[in-house]
Amino acid sequence: MSLVFALAGFLYFSVGSISGPLADRFGSRRLAFIGMIMIGTDLVAASVAQSLLQVYSAYGLGLGVGCSYVPAVGAVPRWFARRRGLASGIASSGIGFGTLIVPPLASLLITDVGWRETYLILGVLAVIAGAGMALLIENDPRDRGLGPDGDPPQLASTLLRVPGASIKEALRSRQFIGLYAACLFCAFGVFVPFVHLVPYATDHGIAPASAALLVSAIGIGSALGRFLLGGLADRLGCELSLVAMFACMALSLFAWALSAGFWPLAGFALVFGIAYGGWVALLPAVVMDYFGGRNIGSLIGILYTSAGFGTLIGPAAAGFAFDFAHSYLTPILTSAICNVIAAIVMAVVARARTRP
């Protein structure tokens, strides 16, 4: 079952490498709208699945998140020269609120009307709410003759003359290579709790309804991290803040390995969610700081393929490891170590940039 999440995660991160360049060329609004329609269609398809293979297909064909997410978050940093981390955090906080609200909502709906009807309801909501909100996205302030933070047209024309790095230049840089490697190691472990925290909790005697709340605790932390840490990073620096997020995720995962009761697991979920939310919020701002806004959608999309590979391997490998050893200890510790490596790699990148 963990492979369902792994396939979906791999695709929605990897498809960003295609949707990002398309958004740079055709605008974020169009791509995000198409993506939300696809998300709704895939959820409806899952509602009529008759086998696990068909569930794989419904999620495996779920290109909608990859089509909508990267264009949406890529549009935001272009609008801000100041407090860019906070802006990216607020924009991406919808994921945190979704993680907070949807698991208990889905659990309640499954109990009342069944899992098929629940998929159908969520699919309709995705089309109505998601596609409707996508129509409000504005791609670039220069389309309106403005600069970041609403600056006047004179600054906008200056920005047009200094557009940022080309894709080729960025991909060859040490900063991008290091950032990609850090995200790859992080992703091997960072999505394991999303898939395995609930079964881990039920294995330790926690009721299924209470175990589902642990995922919502990750969502609460994620929303807080995106709001609070994005603004803090504007003061401390996005690079060093990103190092801290990797380190915090590693420490919280080590704490998970020592936790068994509901409240210790809830504490883990909250702290992990804060660091996870900060990681997601800071990535677009770091890419903008490194390479400018000229090809930010393309670069974010390419960067997210690292998370795609990590998502494909990490949760599924953890599931297979549990089936083999009947214990989550090894997958949890491996996830923590991967985030330690990510923190070290990112610290090396940050130090190389500040070295005279």
N, C-alpha and C positions, 0 to 999 in steps of 0.2 A: 504493500500500500504506500510506503514511503516513496516508491518510484513515481507515483502519480505527481506528488509535489516536485520531485526532482526534474521530471520531464517538463512540467509547466514552468518551473523556475529557470531551467536552462534556456527554454525558448524565449521567455519574455525578457531575459537579460541579453541573449544573443541577438535577437531581432533588432535590438536597439542600434546595432552597428549598421543596419539598413535604414531604419526609420529616422535615425539622427541626421544622416546626410540628406535624406528626402525632406526633412523638416527645414534644414538650412536652405534648401532650394525652393520649396513650395510653401513653407509656412507651417508653424506648429499646430494651428487650429485644425487644419484639414486632416493631418495625420492623427491627432488625438481623437477627433470625431469618428473617423473610420475605426480606430482601435476600440473605442467603447462599444460601437455596434458589434464588432467581432467578439468582444468579451461576453456581451449578452447572448449572442448566438451560441457560443461555446457552452455556456452554462445551461441553456435550454437543451442543447444536444446531450449534455450529461444527464439531464432529467429523464431521457428516454433510453439510456444505455441498458443493454440486456446482459452484458458481461464485463469483466474487468478490462478486457482488451478494448472494449468500446469506451470505457471511462478513460483509459490511456489515450485513445484517439481524440476524445473530446478535449482533454487537457493538452495533449501533445500538439493538437492543431491550434492551441490557444495562443495565437500570435497577437491578440488584441492588447495585452499589457505592454508588450515590447513595442507595439506600434504607437501607443498613446503615452507611456510614461516618460521615455527619454525626450520626445519633443516637448512635452509639457514642462519638465524640470529644466530643460535646456533653454527655454524661452526666458526664464526668470532672471538669471544673472545678467543678461544683457540690459536689463532695466535699472540696474543699481551699480553705482560706483562706490557708494558708501553703504556700510552695514549689509554687505552682500551675503554674509553667512546667515544673518538673521532672516533675510528675505528668502533664501533657499530653504531654511528650516521651516518657516511658516508655510511655504508652498508645498513642501513634501510632508507636512504634518497630517494631511489627509490619510496617508497610509497608516499612521499611528492610530488615528481615530477609527479607521476601518478595522484594524486589528483589535481595538477595544470593543467595538460595537457588534461586529458581524459574528464572531464565534458564539457568544451567548444567544444572539438572535437566531442563528442557524440551529443551535441546539434546541431552542424553544420551538421553532417551526417544525423540526424533525419530529419532536415528541407529539405535536398537535396534528400535523397534516402529513407527515412522512417525508423521506429524503427526496423523492422525485419532485414533489410539489415545492419543496424548499428550493431546489435548484431552479425550478421554473420561476418562482417568485424573485429570487436573486437576479436571474437573467433579465427579467422585465425591469427591475429597479436599475440595473446597470445601464440599460438602454435609455430609460427615461431621465434618470438623474445624471449619469456619466456623460452621455452624448450631449445633453442639454448644457451642462457646465463647460464642455469642451468648446462650445460655440462662443464662449466668453473670452477665450485665450487670445491675447495679443502677442504677436511674434517678436517684434523688434521696435524699439523707440524710433529708430531711424526711418521706419516706414511712415512715421508721422512728423518727421523733421525734427525730432527731439534727441537729446542725449540722455545718458543714464541719470536717474533721479529727477527727470523732467527738466533737465538743463536746456538752455535755449538752442536754436538752430545752429548758431555759430560753433558751439561745441560739438553738435552732431556732425557737422561737416568735417571737423577735426578728427572725430572718431572714424569717419569713413576713410580718411587718409592713413590711419594707423589701425588696420583691422585685426592684427594679431598674427599668430604663426599659421603657416600652412599645415595641412594634415601630415605631409611628408616630413616637414621639419619637426613637428611635435612627436611623431612616432619614433624618430631617431634620437630624441633627446633622452638624457639620463633620467630626467624628472618623470617622463611618461613611463619609461621602462620600470623604474622603481615603484611608481604608483600602481602600475598594473600588477607587478609581482606582489605587493603588499595586499591589494584587494583580492588577488587569487588565493593567497594563503588564508586570509580572513574568511573568505566565502566557503572554504572547505568545512569550517566549523560553525559559522555564524547562523546558519539556517537549521542546524540540527535541533535546537530547542523548539522551533516552530512545529516540527514534525513529531518529535519524540518526547517532549515534556509531558504531554497528557498521558500517554501510555506509561511513562516512567512513574508518574504520580499514582495512577491506578494500580500499578504493580506494588506500590508501597501502601496500599490500603486506603487511598483517598477516593471518595465517591466521584463518579464520572462528571456529574454536574459541577462539583467543586474543582475538579481537574481542568475543566474547560475554562474556568475563570483565570487559571494561570496564564493562558495565552492572552486573555484580556489584560492581565497585569503587564505583559510585555508591551501591549498596545498603549497602556497608560504611560509607561516609561518612555516608549518611543515618541509619543506626542510631546511629553515634557522635554525630552532630549532635543527634539527639533526646534522647539521654541526657545528654551533656555540656553542651550549650548551654542546654537547658531549666533546669538547675540554676544555671548561670552567670547567666542572665537574671533569676532571682529576686533576685540580688544587685545587678546593674547596672541593672535595669529592663527590662521586656519591650519597651517602645516603642523605646528606643535600640538594644536588641539586634536588633530587627526591621530597623531601618535598616542595621545592620551586615550582616545576612544578605543584603539586597538588594545592597549594595555588594560583598560577597564573591562573590556569584554573578556579578555583572558582571565583576569582575576575572578570575575563573576562565574565563569565556567568552572574554574577550580572549586569555587564555593558550591556550585551545583553538585559536584561529585561527592560532597560531604553532607548533602541535605536529603532529608527523607520526609519530614512532616510538611503540612500544608503551608504554615507561615514561613518557615525557612525557604521553601520553594517559591513562595510569593515574593519574598525579599529578593531572591535571586532574579526572578522574572522582571521585577521592577528595575533593579540596577542594570541588568543586562539590556533591557529595553531602552533605558536612557542612553547607554553607550551606543547601542545599535542605531537609535534615532539620530544621535549626533554624527555617527559615521555617514549615514545616508544624506543628512543635511549638508555636511561639509564638502562632500565630493564635488558637486557642481561648482562651488565657490573656489575650491582649490584648482580645478581645471581652468576656470576663468582667470585666476591669479597667474597661473603658469603660462597660459597660451593665448589669452585674449578671447574676444567673442566672435571672431570671424568664422570659425568652424566648431563652435562649442558643442552643437548638437552631434556632429560627427564624432568628435573626440570622446564625449560622454558615452555615446553608443558603443564605440570601440572599447573603451575602458570597462564597460559593463559586461563585455564578453568574459572577462575574468571571473566575475561573479556568476555568470552562466555556467562555466565549467565547474566552479566550486559547488554550486547548487546541484548540478547533475550528479556529482560524485559524493559529496558529503553526506546528505541525509540518507541516500540509498545505501551507501557503505555502512553507515551506522546501523541501519535496519538489518542488513545482512550479518554484521558483526554480532548484533544481539541474538539473531536467530541461531548463530553458531555457538556463542558462549553463554547465552541466557543472562547477560549482564550488560548494562550500559556504561560501566566504568571506563573501559578502553575507548569507546567513541567520545565520551565526554572529555577525558584527559587529552586525547588527540586533538579535539577541537580547541581546547585551551592552548596547547602548544603551538598550533597553527597561528593563533592570534598573537602569541608572543613573538613568533617569527615576523609576522606582519608589522608589529610595532618596531622591531629592530630595523627592518628594511626601510620603513618610512622615516625613522630617526636618522638613518644614514643619508637619505635623500635630502631631508631638511638641513642637515649639517653641511652637506656639499654645496647647497645653494647659498648658505650664509658665510661660507669660508671665503676670505678675500682672494 
